[in-house]
Amino acid sequence: MFPKKHRFSFKNELLPKRTKSFPSFTLRYGKNQEGGLRAAVVVSKRVHKHASVRNKIKRQLLRHLEEKFDKSRGLDLVFFVKKRAIDAANMADEIESVLDLLEEI
């Protein structure tokens, strides 16, 4: 799990403006002034009605992100998970494509 300093707070900040859609999730991203990575994963009840399944999806996505991403970059990432993420076996490949997208920033 990400430490608290690497979590995006919806109370204090506005959502990033840039948006990119992937098969399993929609990503909103932008630069921040803090100097470090801040990430959040949003999984609504529309995806699955059981909280345990929603939490599992969050943990998997954050684990893939934590393994492959440099936390020293000043970015805000907010993932809005779609229903297709439940069956998605290629979540790691989609995270790789996110990393390729963020290299351009």
N, C-alpha and C positions, 0 to 999 in steps of 0.2 A: 504494500500500500504506500502511496505517496505520503511523505511527511506533510504537516500542515502548511509549511511555507511554500510547498509546490502545488497546493490546491487553489483553484480559482473560486473566489467568493462572489456569489450573485448579489449579495447585500451591498457591497461596497463599490462595485464596478458595473459598467455597462457591458453588454455582450460585444465581442469583436465584430467588426463589420464585414470582413471578407468571408465568403461562404464557398464551400466545395462539397459536392455530393458524391458519395461512394455507394456501392450496393448495400452495405450493411449499416452505414451511418452517414450523417451530414456533419461536416466539420465547420465550425466558425473559428477563425484564427486571426491573430493580429499581434503586433509588437506591444510590449509593456515597458513601463518605466522602472520596474523593480530590478531588472537585470537577470532574472532567473525564470525557468519554466514554471508556468501555472496551468494545470489541467483540470477539467471536470468532465464527468460522464453523466448524461441524463438519459434514463431509461423510464419511459412512462408505462402506465398500466395497460396501454394499448398494445404494448409489445408482449407482455405476459401478465397474467393476473396474480401470480405468486411472487412474493417479494424475494424468496430464495433464488428463483431463476433470474430475476432482474439483478440481484446482487452478484450472482455468478458471472453474468455478462459484463458488469462493471469491473469486477476483479480481473477477468481475462483481458479485457481491453487495456486496462491500466498496466497489467503485467507485461504485455507485449510492448507497450509504449515505454515502460521503464527499462526494459532490456535493450532497446534499440535507439533511444533518444538521448542526446546530450542535454543535461539539465541546466547547464550554464547559459544557454541561449535565452534571451529575454523575449519569450513568446507566451501568449495566452491561447490555449486550445480548449474548445468546448465541443464535445462529441454528443450529438443527438442520435441515439441508436434507433434503427428501424426494426420492423418485425422480422426481416430476413436475417438478422444477426443471430437468432436462436439456432438456426441450422447452418450458419456460416462456418465452414471448416477452414476458410482461407482468410481469417481475420489478420493473421500475421502478414500476409501478402498485401492486404489493404493498408496496414500500418506502414509497410515499406513504401507504398505509393504516396502516403502522407509525408513521409520523410523526404522523398524526392521533391514533392511540391514545396515543402518548407525550406529546402536548400536554396530555392530561388529568392527567398526573402532576404 
